[in-house]
Amino acid sequence: MAATAVRYLRSAGAPTTAAASPNLPSPSAPLPRPALWAVRENERAPLDPDEFRAVLGHFASGVTVITASDNASVPAGFACQSFASLSLDPPLVTFMVARTSTTWPRIARAGAFCVNILGAGQGELCRGFAVSGGDKFAGVSYAAAPATGSPRLADVPAWVDCTIQAVHTGGDHLIVVGRVKALGTDPAASESGPLLFHRGAFGHFTV
């Protein structure tokens, strides 16, 4: 199930096992940022990055935390708003992650992940997973997702447990496709509605 992620790690020059590199840093330590190549300077469109972010920020989205347990069963995770359902048959979902992410290689090594869909009152939880480095799971309750063992955060409205199906390059991001193995909801946590992100701020849905 992790063959695609392993191929990605090999192509990026990252070791895939501790045996292959006895000097591999502790799983909890930040990994070095990979070299990033997106487009050549003469290929760049005449767009101001700040304007690009501002315009695309008008698209409201939900917010998730993508989690996994790496080879040493150490939890890893990051906040992600670029998540979507992809296919019903077979059941597939997708999320996008920056190629410079230091959390992604740990998820890739695990070959699996859990999408934790956040509720309206979980903005602080999201902020904790949006920072780089540190122990993001400090004080966070979670249990093992049923199919992959990835961390399923407590009190989230919904969760989707997946194995990695494919990884594609999309400019300065990676497009990760997951095969859904299990999923569920928490009716009590769902009552507050979803956590939304719009123009750089959190919000909630009202009818």
C-alpha distance (Angstrom), angle and dihedral (degrees) to the residues before:
residue distance angle dihedral
M1 . . .
A2 3.80 . .
A3 3.82 96.5 .
T4 3.81 93.5 106.8
A5 3.79 92.7 49.9
V6 3.80 91.3 46.4
R7 3.81 90.4 52.2
Y8 3.80 88.9 50.9
L9 3.80 92.0 51.1
R10 3.79 91.7 48.4
S11 3.81 91.8 49.4
A12 3.80 88.9 50.7
G13 3.78 90.6 51.1
A14 3.81 94.9 -114.3
P15 3.83 120.2 141.7
T16 3.79 113.4 -114.3
T17 3.79 99.9 -157.7
A18 3.78 137.2 32.1
A19 3.80 89.1 -122.3
A20 3.78 91.0 59.4
S21 3.79 90.7 55.0
P22 3.82 117.1 23.1
N23 3.81 89.0 -173.9
L24 3.80 93.5 60.0
P25 3.84 108.1 139.3
S26 3.77 121.7 -114.8
P27 3.85 111.1 -75.0
S28 3.79 88.9 -119.4
A29 3.81 92.7 55.1
P30 3.83 118.3 92.5
L31 3.79 112.2 -99.6
P32 3.81 119.7 -130.4
R33 3.78 113.6 -92.0
P34 3.82 112.0 -105.7
A35 3.78 121.1 -123.1
L36 3.79 108.9 -90.2
W37 3.78 124.2 -140.8
A38 3.78 120.4 171.1
V39 3.81 111.4 150.2
R40 3.78 135.9 -18.8
E41 3.77 117.5 -100.1
N42 3.82 91.7 -109.2
E43 3.81 89.6 54.1
R44 3.79 95.9 55.9
A45 3.81 117.1 114.6
P46 3.82 116.0 -127.2
L47 3.80 93.0 -102.2
D48 3.79 128.6 134.8
P49 3.85 107.2 -130.1
D50 3.81 91.2 -142.6
E51 3.80 91.2 52.8
F52 3.81 90.0 47.0
R53 3.82 91.0 54.4
A54 3.79 92.9 44.2
V55 3.80 94.6 51.5
L56 3.81 95.0 43.6
G57 3.79 89.0 46.7
H58 3.80 88.1 73.2
F59 3.80 88.0 73.6
A60 3.81 106.3 90.5
S61 3.78 116.4 -144.5
G62 3.75 141.3 176.8
V63 3.80 120.7 -108.1
T64 3.79 129.3 -124.8
V65 3.78 140.2 176.5
I66 3.81 114.2 -136.2
T67 3.81 111.3 -150.8
A68 3.79 137.7 -178.6
S69 3.79 140.8 164.5
D70 3.79 113.5 -126.4
N71 3.80 127.3 -145.6
A72 3.80 92.2 -73.6
S73 3.83 92.0 49.6
V74 3.80 89.5 -111.2
P75 3.82 110.5 146.7
A76 3.79 119.9 -119.1
G77 3.78 129.8 -177.0
F78 3.78 148.1 153.4
A79 3.80 138.1 -166.7
C80 3.80 113.3 -102.2
Q81 3.80 131.9 -178.1
S82 3.82 95.2 172.8
F83 3.81 95.9 83.4
A84 3.80 127.1 125.6
S85 3.78 143.4 160.2
L86 3.80 110.8 -103.3
S87 3.80 112.6 178.6
L88 3.79 138.9 8.2
D89 3.82 97.4 -161.4
P90 2.97 103.7 61.7
P91 3.82 96.3 17.2
L92 3.81 105.7 -117.5
V93 3.80 135.1 164.6
T94 3.79 130.8 -175.8
F95 3.78 140.1 -153.3
M96 3.79 133.9 179.7
V97 3.79 125.1 -132.4
A98 3.80 130.8 -176.4
R99 3.79 114.0 -104.0
T100 3.82 87.3 -130.4
S101 3.83 92.2 59.0
T102 3.80 113.6 126.4
T103 3.83 91.0 -160.8
W104 3.81 96.3 56.0
P105 3.85 96.6 70.5
R106 3.81 89.1 57.0
I107 3.82 91.0 50.9
A108 3.80 90.0 46.6
R109 3.81 91.0 52.8
A110 3.80 90.0 50.8
G111 3.81 90.5 53.0
A112 3.79 90.1 -148.4
F113 3.78 141.6 65.4
C114 3.79 144.4 -178.1
V115 3.80 122.5 -131.2
N116 3.81 109.3 -144.6
I117 3.81 109.4 -162.7
L118 3.80 108.5 -150.5
G119 3.78 128.3 -135.4
A120 3.80 130.0 -135.4
G121 3.81 94.4 -91.3
Q122 3.79 96.8 50.1
G123 3.80 101.3 83.0
E124 3.81 92.7 117.4
L125 3.80 90.5 50.5
C126 3.79 88.6 53.4
R127 3.82 92.0 49.3
G128 3.79 90.1 53.0
F129 3.79 91.1 57.1
A130 3.82 93.4 42.3
V131 3.81 94.1 67.3
S132 3.80 122.6 88.7
G133 3.80 118.8 -118.8
G134 3.78 129.7 -2.6
D135 3.78 128.1 83.4
K136 3.79 103.0 -53.6
F137 3.80 91.7 -178.9
A138 3.82 95.7 56.9
G139 3.80 106.7 130.1
V140 3.81 92.3 -1.6
S141 3.81 117.2 127.7
Y142 3.79 117.6 -141.7
A143 3.79 142.9 152.5
A144 3.79 133.7 -154.7
A145 3.81 114.5 -82.5
P146 3.82 108.9 -120.3
A147 3.81 101.2 -116.9
T148 3.80 106.1 34.5
G149 3.80 105.4 14.4
S150 3.80 91.4 -122.2
P151 3.82 114.5 150.8
R152 3.80 112.1 -83.0
L153 3.79 106.2 -161.9
A154 3.79 118.2 -131.5
D155 3.80 120.7 -107.9
V156 3.80 97.8 11.7
P157 3.83 115.0 143.5
A158 3.81 93.5 -127.7
W159 3.80 142.2 0.4
V160 3.81 136.5 -165.8
D161 3.82 120.5 -156.9
C162 3.83 113.7 -153.8
T163 3.77 147.8 169.3
I164 3.80 119.6 -140.4
Q165 3.81 110.2 -96.3
A166 3.82 101.2 174.0
V167 3.80 143.1 -15.2
H168 3.81 122.0 -146.9
T169 3.81 131.4 -176.5
G170 3.79 116.7 -118.0
G171 3.80 110.0 176.7
D172 3.79 109.3 -78.0
H173 3.82 91.2 -7.9
L174 3.79 137.4 64.8
I175 3.80 121.5 -128.9
V176 3.80 108.5 -140.9
V177 3.80 119.5 -163.1
G178 3.80 117.6 -160.0
R179 3.80 129.8 -162.6
V180 3.79 108.4 -137.4
K181 3.81 113.0 -125.7
A182 3.80 100.5 166.8
L183 3.79 138.2 -4.3
G184 3.76 141.2 173.6
T185 3.80 149.6 162.1
D186 3.79 138.5 -126.5
P187 3.83 107.2 -136.7
A188 3.80 93.3 -161.4
A189 3.81 93.3 50.7
S190 3.80 90.2 46.1
E191 3.80 93.9 61.2
S192 3.81 93.5 82.1
G193 3.80 92.1 55.7
P194 3.81 128.5 -129.0
L195 3.79 130.3 -41.7
L196 3.81 107.6 -115.7
F197 3.80 131.3 -162.2
H198 3.80 120.5 -152.2
R199 3.81 130.9 161.9
G200 3.79 93.6 -15.0
A201 3.80 97.3 -48.2
F202 3.79 138.6 91.7
G203 3.79 121.3 -115.2
H204 3.78 141.4 161.2
F205 3.78 138.4 -126.4
T206 3.78 123.0 -105.5
V207 3.80 129.5 179.2
